């Protein structure tokens, strides 16, 4: 089959809903090495629908001005659009009020904000922060930094050989010195969905606050922060079809009001003298400097777009893709899937005997199939399974069964090449 025919077949073979969704993403018509693009690296970043591109262009073309400080029309338009975007994030997460939504650069900055503004002032030598063995670096390093600064220590909840979170071990770790729990909602390396609600319940029973890292979950699971009961929820815009450089931290209002900012300057103040600064109300006290206004507006457009499809429909389609990929890949001799927990989503991570993950990625790229290879910024996960890295296919709602089949065929080709 020639590449052009393959492109048509991949899209024509998709369900009507998926074909319609794909038309919203201009980049999905791209070709790579003359082959139709099968973009299966969505855990790293997702592609952007036209409505997000239009929102970014529209802001810069018609409304570009700084927010909150100008009395002129453009500034008022920009401020209105920026605050509307905050309201969209609030509704997407079912937060209680817009003031609980802090715009940040992404998940990493959100977690660092909590580490420095919430945890650090409350930690003493011997105190404990609990994370899990399936965290990515952004939910490990910020806690290591505050532990080094305060004498606190990190405790790590183990995972089993399937990559499942061990709830009993977690409960046993919670003690009188535990000051915070910070765990991923969905593992970027394994696809495991953590039992977030139960994790929060067990911690709150002991008066321990909980941060959930939603970097991966945000585009695959319906997130209701009030139903989850978490104190903080962090996510990145670019993982949910929005722009890069923008994300949000949800913080329960009483938690945010109890925190001092860790970055100063710009719009985060109420009054400043050389003797003293009074900080603005939440969330502005945590948004030092000129924010990523266009990014926030683009994120709002992305969340609107996802809401029109619905996370139930997205979840059902992605479960079908994961099941198909798992069946196809597992049938390849020498292939081992890393992460087989019963409750998982959107990600299939694997190794292949005698073939380096980077070689798998390179061979697939020649076939137009984009995956990620390496440690996925989750080196402790790789150490847990005694491997240096994996090849990882990660799915979004715009992917098709035919793209999954192209992945499986490409991996089998890699096996035969290195046999």
N, C-alpha and C positions, 0 to 999 in steps of 0.2 A: 504493500500500500504506500503510495507516495505521501509526502508530508501534508499536502493540501487536503487530500482525501481523509487522512487521519484526523486533521483538525475538524473537518465537517462531521466525521463519524463520532468523535468524542462529544461534541455538543449535541448532535442530533440524537444520540443515544441517551441523553440525560432526561430526567423527568421534566415535564413542562415547567414546573415551578423553578427548578434549578436553571433551566435555560433562560427563563425570564430574569432571574437574579443575576446571572452572568452578564447579561446585556448591560447591567448597571456599572460594570467594572471595565473601563477601557483597556486596562493593561492585560486582561485575560485574552485579548485578541493578539497579543504579542507572539512572536516566534523566536525561538532560541536555537541557534545552530540549524536553522531551517526547519525546525520541528515545532509543532504547536506547544505552547507553554502549558505545562501541568504544574501549577504552583502548590507545592505541598510543604511549605515552610512557614505555615501560619502561626506556629508557636513563637517564631522569632519576630515576625511582624505580619500584619494582615494587609491586604490590598485595600484601596480606597474607592468607594463608589463615586459616581459623577456628582452626586449631591454634595459630598464633602469637598470635592475639588471646586465646585461652584461656590460653596460657602466661603472658602478661603479666598478665591478670586474676587468674589463680591465684596468682601470686607475691604480688601486692599484697593479695589477699583472705586468704591463708592463711599466707604465710611471710615477710612483709615484716620485714626486720631487716638490720643491716649485716653485712658478711662478715669473716671471719678473726679478729675481735677479741672476739666474745662467747662466753661459756660457756653461755648459755641456749639452749633448744631451737630457738627461731625463728632465731637466728643460725647455729646449726649446720645447720639445714635450708637456709637461704639460701646458706651457704658450700658445702654439698654440691651444690646446684643450679647455682651459679655455676661451680664447678670441673668439674662434669659437662659444662657447656656448653663449657668450654675443651677438654675431651677430644673433644667432637663436632667442633669446628673442626679439631683435630689430625687426626682420622681423615678428615674431608672433604678436607683438603689432603694427606693422607698424610705429615704431618710426623713426624719421628723421635720426638719426645717432647712432652708437654704444655707443658713449660717453654719451648718454642720459639714458643708462641702468646701474644702480648701483646694484651690487649683495649684498644682505642682508640676514639675517637669515629667514625672512618671512615678512608677511604683518605687523605684530606688530612692528618689528624693522623699517620697511620702514616708517610707520606713525610717529613713535617716531623721526626718523631722520628729517622729514619735520617739526615736531612740534618744535624740538630744534634748528635746523639749519636755517629754513626759518621763522617760525612764531615768535618764541621767541624774536629775535632781532628787530622785526618790531612792537611788541605789546606795548601799553601803557595802563594805567588804563582807563577803560571805553570802550576800543575797544571790538569788538565782533567776535566770531567764530561761524559759523552756522553748526550744525549737524542735523540729523533727529531722530525721535523717534524710528526708527527701526535699530539703530546701535548696533553692538556688542561691547563688552567692549574695544576692541583694537582701536576702533575709537571714544571712549569717554574719557578714562582715560588719554591718552597723552595730550589731549586738556585741560582737567582739571588741569593737572600738570603745563602747561604753563600759564594757567589763574591764578593759585595760585601764580605763580612766578612774574607775570607782572601786575596783577590787571585787566586783561581782563575778559570777561565773556562769558559764553556759551549760545547760543540761540538754541532752539530745534524746528525743524519743526514738526508739528503734523502729525499723520496718521489717516485715517478714520477707521471705524469699520471693514472694509475688509482688512485693513493693507496697503492701498494704500497711496503713498506719496501725500501730499496736495500741489500742485504746486502754487495755489493762495496764500496760507498762507506763503509759502516759499518766493514768490516774495515780499510780504508785509514786510517780515523780513529784506530784504536786505536794508541796509542804509549806511549813510556816515561813520559810525564807523565799518562796517563789513570789516574785514581784510582777512578772508579766509572762504571758504565753504569746508566742508569735509563730504561726504556722501557715503553710500554704493551703489554699483552698483546693488547688488542682496542680499536681506536680508537672513541671515543664519537661522533665526527663523521662517520666514513667507514665504519665497520664492518670495517675491515681487521684481519685477524688477523696479528700480527707472528710471524716465525719464531723464536719464543722460545727453543726448545731450541738452535738454531744460534747465536743471539745470545749465549747463555750460554757455549756451548762456545768460541767465538772469543775471548770476553773471558777466560775461565778459562785458556785456552792461554797468556795473557800475564799471568796472576796478578791479573786485574782482577775485583773483585766486581760482582755484578749485582743490581739491584732490578727486579722486575717489578710494574707497576701493574695489578692485576687488577680494578679497579673494574667494568669491563664484562664481562670474561671469566668472572667467577665464577659467573654464572647461566646461561652458555651452553656453556662448555667444561669438560671434566673436567680439573681442575687437580691435578697430582701434583708437589709441589715437589721431591721427591727425584728423580723422573724428569727434571724440567726442570733440576735442578741449581742453581737460583737461590739466592742468598744471602739475599734478602728477597723477600717477596710481600705486597702490601697490598691489602685490599679492604674494602668497606662492607657492613654488614648489610642496609641498605634496598634495595640493588640485587639482593639474592638473597632477596627475599620476607620479610625480617626487619624489625625496627624501625629507625627512624632513630636517630642518635646513638650507634650502636655499630658497631664494625668490628674487624678484627684485622690485626695485623702478624705474619707468619711471619718469624722470623729464625733462621738456622742457629745452633745453641747456642753454638758457639765465637765467632761474630760478636757475639751478644748479650752474652756474658760479657766481651768485650773493650771494651764500651761503658759509659760513665757516663751516668746519667740526665740529662735536661735540664729535668725538672720535679721539684720536691721537695715532700715533705710527705705526711702520712698513712701509708699502709701500705707505703711503699716503702723503709723503713729497717730495719736490724737493731738498731743502737744509736745514740743521739744524746747527745752532751754539747755544752756550749758551745764546746768545743775541736775536736770532730771528729764526723762522722757516718759510720757504716758502713752500706752499702746492703744491702738484702735480695738474695736470689738471684733469678735470672731465673725467671719473667717479672715478678715483683712489683716489682722496682726501677724498672720503667717504667710502673707503674700508680699514680701519685700520687693521693692523695685517694680519696674514696668512689667506686667505679666505678659504671658504669651496670649495676647488677645485673639488673634486669628486662630490660634490653636484651640482655644476654648470654644470659639464659635464653630470651628470644624468638628470638634468633639461632640458638641450638641447636635449637629447635623447627623453625625454617625449614630448617635444613640436613638435619634428619631427614626433613622433608617432601619436599624436593627429591630426597633419596636414594631415597625410596620410588618416585618416578616414574622416576628414572634420567636421567643427562645424555645418554645415547645416544638415548633416546626424545625427549627435549627437543630435542636438536640436529636430529634427523631432521624433526620437525614444523616447527621454525623455518626450516630450509632450504627447506621447501616454501612457507612463507609469504613468505620473502624472494624466492624465484624468482617467485611469483605477483605480488607487488607490483612487482617489477622489470619484468616483462613488461607489466603493465597500465599502469604509469606511463610507461614508455618509449614507449608508443604515443600518448601525448598530445602534440599539436604544441606545440613551444616548451619542452618539459620536458627538463631536463638532470640526469642523476643524477651526483652528486658522490661519488666513491668506487666504483670498479668493479674493484677488485683481485680476482684469481681466488680468493684465499682470504679470504672475508669472512663475517660472520655477523650476523644479527638486526637490522641497521639499513639503512634506505634513506633517503639524504639527497638532496635535490633542490632545484633552482631552476626557476622558471617565468617565461618571458619576459613582462615587463610587469606582473608581479604580485609585490608584496612578500611575503616569507615570512610576515610577521605577518598579512597579509590572508588568505593561504591558511589559516593556523591558525584565524583567526576564523570563516571560512566553514565550515570543517570542524567547528568546535565547535558551530555551529548545527545541524549534522547529527548531533551526538552523538559525533563522532570526535575524540578527544584526541590531538594530536601536539605536538611542540616546534618552535618557530621562533626563529631567531636564530643566534648564533655558538657556542652550546653550550659556553661556557667553553673554547673552543678557537680563539681569535682568530688565532693563527698559521696554523692550517689554512685558515681562510677567506682569509687573505692569500695563502697559497700558490696558491689557485685563483682569486684575483682577484675575490672576491665578498664581500659584507658579511655574508651569512648564508645559511642554507638552511632549508627545511622538512624535518623529520626524523620519519619513522615508525620506531618501534623496537618489536620484537615480543617476546612471551613465550610460553610454552607454552600459556597459556590463550586465546590469540587464535585466531580462526577465519578460514577462507577468505572467509566472507561479510563479515567485518570488513575484510579487505583490499579486497574489492570496493567496500565503502562508502567506503573511503579513495580509491580510484581515481575513483569516481563524483563524490565531493566535489571533488577536485582539478580534474576536467574541468569541473565546474560553475563553479569559480572562474575557470578559463580563459575560459569563455564569458561570464561576467559582466564581465570586464575587457577583452574583445576590442574 
